[in-house]
Amino acid sequence: MRNNEDRFGPPVEEDTGPGPVSAPTETPLNFVAPTEFVDLPSGGKLYPPGHPLHGKDTLEIKFMTAKEEDILTSKSLLRKGVAFDRMLQNLIVDKSVRLENMLTGDKNAILVASRISAYGEDYAVQVVCPACETKQKFEFNLSDLSHNQPEDPEDLGTSLTDRGTFLCTLPRSKVQAEFRLLLGRDEAEMTKEMAAKKESETASTKQLKTVLVSVNGQTDVRTVHSFVDNMPAVDARHLRKCIKGVTPDIDMTQKFVCSSCDHEEEMEVPLTAEFFWPK
């Protein structure tokens, strides 16, 4: 967090000249919201030249204020499903950085950091034990979440292009598939379409159609979508594995211990309404 020293207005000086000493002039309190630098899972390595996050491993954000809380409680924004994105965009100090053009892993890092700065690292939420199915309150520590380590593309049989996309040869069809990583705008659009039930396809298929850039060099959208619809299952599985393997993100899993049966396992931290509206 930035040092907030010297962020208040200058002290009022007294008149030391002839005559009575004048009373200090009252000035309004000038306060600037503190900021912090968030480590980006991507390290800025997967953004193309010219992108404001190219080569940058951190991003400065403001601490949440009452203004951001108003955004989160706006019924209009909540109905449109844009409250969280609007709030996060408001926190980014560098206004040339747009949330919709950020990798989803970097966006998730900002989401977690903003929650910690606003309401603390403790996140108590109701979960169900996978072993005994007992419902219980469990407290996760958000500060213990870490970045996952993307695999070396070569180990997955993929290669990184100079424009930030990846190439891989699918095992069954032998098609060379070119894909990119999900951006904030992709995630928002997919969520919107699935919520409106405009598409009969699954979220997984929709994701493949979104990130697949070309097949054997063909970039026509209809060609790409047709290939996804007819892709052999083994190829689809391999492509999803490659995408997951090279995607930088926050590791949202944490150790869970059941208070009823003492069962232990790694559990993904659930993002419920209490994440930004803790009781």
Secondary structure, DSSP 8 states (H G I E B T S, - for coil): ----TT-S--------SSSS--------------EEEEE-TTTTTTS-TTSTTTT--EEEEE---HHHHHHHT-HHHHHHT-HHHHHHHHHBS-TT--GGGSBHHHHHHHHHHHHHHHH-SEEEEEEE-TTT--EEEEEEEGGG-EE-----GGGGTEEE-TTS-EEEE-TTT--EEEE---BHHHHHHHHHHHHHT---S-HHHHHHHHHEEEETTB--HHHHHHHHHT--HHHHHHHHHHHHHH---EE-EEEEE-TTT--EEEEE----GGGTS--
